[in-house]
Every structure is written in C-alpha cells, then in structure tokens.
Amino acid sequence: MQHLVLRPALFTLIFLFAFPQSRPDAIQRAAKPGADAWQRLLEFKDKDLHALGETSRKELVSILKSFSPRWDKQVPTFHEEGATPPFHTPRYLWKLSPPDTPARYVLFGADGLFIIPGDSRAEAYVFDENGTLLSYEEFSLGWRAQFEAVKLITDSPLNVPLIAVITDRVDLGSPEYFGLIDNHLAMLRLDNDGKAVRNKFVANNWIIGAEPPKRSAEEWEQALFSNDPLELLRTLGWIGGKHWDLKIPPINWGNGHVTPSPDVKQNAKLVVSVRSRIVVRARMTELSKSENPWIREAAELALQPHDGDTSFCCGYASQ
C-alpha cells in the first residue's frame, strides 16, 4: 500500500476525519429524471465502468447526478462543500433478481484510500426496473483498508445475488458481502478465510457498510424473527458486533473531542439492553443451530459478545 506524504496544513482535517462526530441523515427522495436518462444509464449495465473512456465516464457521471438525491450529510473527504453524488468512481451497474422479489438495479461506486489514516469508501444507487431511484447510500469499506475489487456473486449460502467487496485487510473482513433489504444495500457479512468477522461500532468511522437502521430494543427483537435471512444477518451482525464497553471510562482527546461520542455510547447501551432480553437470547440460541452456515456463525458471535474500545490491540479475526 502506498503511503502519502501530507502537508502540516492537513493535520487538522485528518484529526477530524479520524474521529468524526455523528452525521445527520441524508434526505432520501425517490427520483426519476425521465425515461431517456434511464435508458442511457442501462447502456452501462454489466460493463467495467472503471475502464470507460473519459467521454463515456463524464456522460455516466452526468446521468447519475440527474438522479442524485439531495445530500445533507458531511461531504466525503476532498469533495467541495455542497457537492452531490456520485462521490466515488463508478464500478458496475448490475441487475439483481432475487427469487420472488422485484428485480432491482444497483450502481456501485468505490474508491481506495485518499489519506492515511483514512478509509476506502463506496456508494450504492438502487433503482427499480422503471428507473426510479429507491435509495442511495454512501459508506466505509474499512478503516485503513485499501479497496481492491467488487463483484456480483450468485453462489452464496443465501441463494440470492450479493455484492462482494475485496479489500487488502482481511483482518477487517474480506470479502465484505452486501445484499438488498427493503431496497437498501445492507452489510450482511464480513469474512476472513471462511469465518465470520465482527463489524465494529466503537466509533462512527470504524463501521463497515451503511449504519444499521435506527430501532428500539423491541424492534431489534422483532427483527430476529424475520423470515428474510438477509435481515437476520444484518440484525445478528449488529447484536454480535464489537460495541463500546460501557465499563471503559471516557477518553478525552482534547479539542472538545471525547470518546465515546454520545451516539456511540447510546448505541452501546441499546445493544446491552437487547442482548439481555430472554426472548432474544433464546432466539439467538435457536439460530446458532441453523442449517445456514452464515446465520449459524453470526448467531454464535452474537451469543458471545466481545465489546471494547477503538484500540488496534486485537485483530478482528481473533474476536
């Protein structure tokens, strides 16, 4: 991995990026610029978009900007204030057709590290077959992880098409598997040599994939009884993820920054509450005996939580 030499003027930016505060939600709006724009976009389906010539690339970006939702989050590093998606290099436009579910088109974009410390980041547009933009997500692919490749797979244990991302940090979990839940591209599984790896929720910038949905303890419990295996994986991944250990005293980094941030602390309190429920524990025990290996492994991790802080002391794969 090539390391970048940074000017002193960037150190403040790096500090803020390394320890970001919570970001407000983006306003998601269904968008449909027109049939012509959608037909033009479909011409890029299944192509290696990273290999496009300059003219085609500019055309694709222009089309995507016509679909892009209003953006109310912090703009990713090195983008101008007020910029709108796409923020990352387009990689592929795929049609995903799960059984008994309406087909969806996913445009996936990603970039590697801009600065160190930093993360590789990605974005996903999800469209219906008529060209209506159903969702847009921008998210991390791993802190200090270098993006290498993305591919569509159809042979996973879930029997639905998934998107797999490869990075150079297998200790974080690589491949990273994403799938569609309620028209959003959701993080399902981090993998290291065929074993499930915990996602980390100890700091906002350590979360791989889009942040989990905002739910009450009751709603997280209900999600464990979903008939959708993808929802089960997302829910178990959050319950079994590495969250802030509430027994660890707050860390004052100076300049008004204290770890954990209020939302990370609240999230840790919530997951402890969910885990303590008798019904949740019984359901996770049941799922740990699932015939589906991914669900079984995710439930086993959830039954043996391993919370902590943001230190690099312990490799993900050993937790």
N, C-alpha and C positions, 0 to 999 in steps of 0.2 A: 504494500500500500504506500503510495507516495505521500509524504508529509509536506504540508505547505508552510512557508515562512510568512509570518504575519507581522504587519507593522504595529507598533505600540498603540496607534490610534484605534485599532480594532479590539483591544483587550476588553474594553467596557462592553462592546457588543457581544463578545464571546462569553463574558460572565453572565450577561442577561440571558443569552441563548442557552447556556449550560444549566441555568437554574430558572426556567421560565415560570411565571405565575400562571394561574388558570386562565384559559382563553374563553371569551364569550362564544356562544354558539353561533354558527353561520345560519343565516335565514335561508331555508330550503324552499324553493318555489318551483313547481312544475313549469317547464319552459318548452315551447315548441315554435321555433322561429319560422318554420314553413317546410312544406314537402320538398322543395328544391334543395334546401340546405341538408335535409335528412338523406335524400338520395345521393347527394355529393359525398356525405360522410360515409355512406355504405360502400362507396367505391374503395375505401381504405380497409375494408374488412379482411382479416386474416393476413395482412401484409406486415412485414417488419418495418414499422413506422420509423424506427431509428435510422434505417438505411435510406430514407427518402431523400431525394434531391432538394435543394434549397427552395425551389419554386413550389413543389408539392408540399413541403413542410410548412411553408408560410400559408398556403391555402388551407391546410388542415387546422392550423392554429386559429386562423380567421373563422373557420366554421365553428370550432369549439367555443370561441369567445362569443359567438352569436347565441349559443346555448347556455353559457355560463350563468349560474345563479349570482345574485347579489352576495358579496363577500364581506362578512362582518367580523371575521377572525383576524388575528395578527397575521400580517403578510409574511410568508416564508422568507428566510434569510436571502439577502441580495436582490429582492424584488422591490420595486418602487412602491411607496405608500399609495394606497388606492388602486393598486393593480388588481385585476380579476383573473380567475383561472382561464386557461391552463397555466400552472406554475412550473410544471415539470415536462421533461422530454417525453412525448407520446411514444409508446412502445408497441401496443397492439390494440385492435378493436376485434372483440370476439363475440359470437352469439352463443349464449348459454341456454340450453334447453333441458332443464331437469324434468324427470317424469312427472306427469300430472300437474305441471306448473307452467304458466305462460312463459314463453321464451323472453329472454332479456339480452340486451347488448351491453357489453362492458368495455369502455375505453380506459385502458390502464396506462398511466404515465409514471415515470420514476427517474430519479437522479441519484448519483452517488454522493459522497462527502464533498461539501464545499469547503469546510474548515475543520480543523481538529483542535479542541474537542467539538464534536457535532454528530449529526446522524444522516443517514440516507433517508430520503423521503419519497412519498408516492402520492398519487391521486387516482380516483376512480369515478368516472361518469357511468351511471346506469340509466339506460333508455328502454322504453317498451318498443314493441315492433312497429309502432306508428311514429316513432321519433320523439316522443315526449320524454323530457329529462325527468326521471323519477327521484334521483338523488345524486349528490356529489359529496365525496369525502376526500380530505387531504390528511395524511398521517405519516408517522415514522415507520421505517423499516429496521430500526435498531440503532442505538447509541454507539458511535464509533464502529458501526458496521458498514462495509462497502457493498453497495448494490452490484450484483453481477449479472443476473438474468431473471426473466419471468416467462412462464409457460402455462399453457392450458392443459390440464390433465383430466382424463376421464376414467381412470382405473383406480381410484381411491376406495377405501373401505366404505365410503358413504354412498357410492353408486350414483353420484351426481357430478356434473362438471365443476371443477375447482380451479382456482388460480394459485400457482405455486411460485414463490419468490425465492431466489437463491442469493445469499449474501456470503461474505467471506468469514463471518463469525458464527461458526456452528455452535459455540457455547451459548449464544443467544437463542438459538433455534433456527436451523436452516436445513431443509426448506421451511418457509412460512406458508401456511395454507389458508386461503381465503375463500369464502363462499357467500352466496346471496341469501340474506334473511330479510324478509319484508322489503325487498327492493333496495337494500343497502349491502355494500360489500363488507362483510364482517370477518374479523380474525377468528379462526377456528382452532388452529393447532400450530405450535412451534415444535419442530422435530430436530433431534440430534441423533443420528445413527439409528433411526427407527424407534427412538424413545421420546415420549412426550416431555417437553420442557416448559417450565413455568414462565408465564408473562410476568413483568414487574410493574407494580402500581405504586411503588415507593416514591416516585417523582413523576410529574407530568411528562417530562421529556424521555422517560425510560419506557413508556408504554409503546408496544409494537402493535400497529393497526389502529383503527379508529377507536376512540374512547368508548367503553361499554355504555349501553343506554342508561339513562337516569331512572332508577327504580327504587321503590320502597322495599323493605325486607319482605313484605308479603308478596310483592310482585316477583322478587327473585325466587322465592319459594315456589310460586306458581310456575315459573319458567322451567323448573326442574321436572315438571310433569308434562312438558310439551311432547307432542308426537313427532316433532321435527328433530332429527338427530343433529342438525346444524345448530339449532337453538340450544340443545343440550350441551354441545361442545362449547358454545360461547358462554353459557351460564357456568358450567363447571370450570372453564378457564378462568373466569373472574373469581369464583369462590376459592379455587386452588392456586391462584396467582400469589406472587410474593407481594404482600402489602406492608405498610409501615407497622412496625411493632410498637404498640402504644406504651410499652414499658420503657422504651428508649427516651430519654429526655430530649426536648427540642434542641437543635443545633443552630446557634446564631452565627451566620456567616458574615455579619456586618452589612453596612449599607442598607439596613432595613430588611434584609432577607433572612428568614428563619425557616429551617426545615424541621418538621414537615409543613407544607403550606396548608392553609385551612381546609381546602377541598381534599387533599391527600389524607389529612387527619380524619375528616368526616367519613371518607370512603373506608378507612381502616376500621372505624367504629361500626360502620354498616356491615362490613363483611364479618366481623366478630359476632354481631347480632344474628346474622343469617346462619352462620355455622353452628351457633348454639341451639338452634331450633331442633327439637326432637324429630319432627317430620322431615326436615332437611337431612339430618344425619341418617335416618332410616332410608330415605330415597337414594342418597349417595352410596350407601352400602349395597343397595339393590343394583344400582348402575355399575358398581365395581365388579359385578358378576356378568355384565353384558356380553353377548356374543360378539359385539362390535369392538375390536381391539382399541380403537381410538377413544370410544366412550369409556371403556373399561379403564384405560390408563389415566384419562382425565379425572375420573371419579376417584381413583386411588390417590392421585396427587391432592385432590380436594379433601380427602379424609385425613391426610397428613400434612397440614399447613406448615409452611416454612417462611414466616414473616421476618422482617429485618429492617435495615436501613438502606442507604444508597451506596454502600461501600462495594468495592470490587473484590472483596476478600474471598468470595466463594463463587466458583464458576456455576453458571446456571445449570449445567448438566448434572452437577453433583447434588442438586437440591431436589 
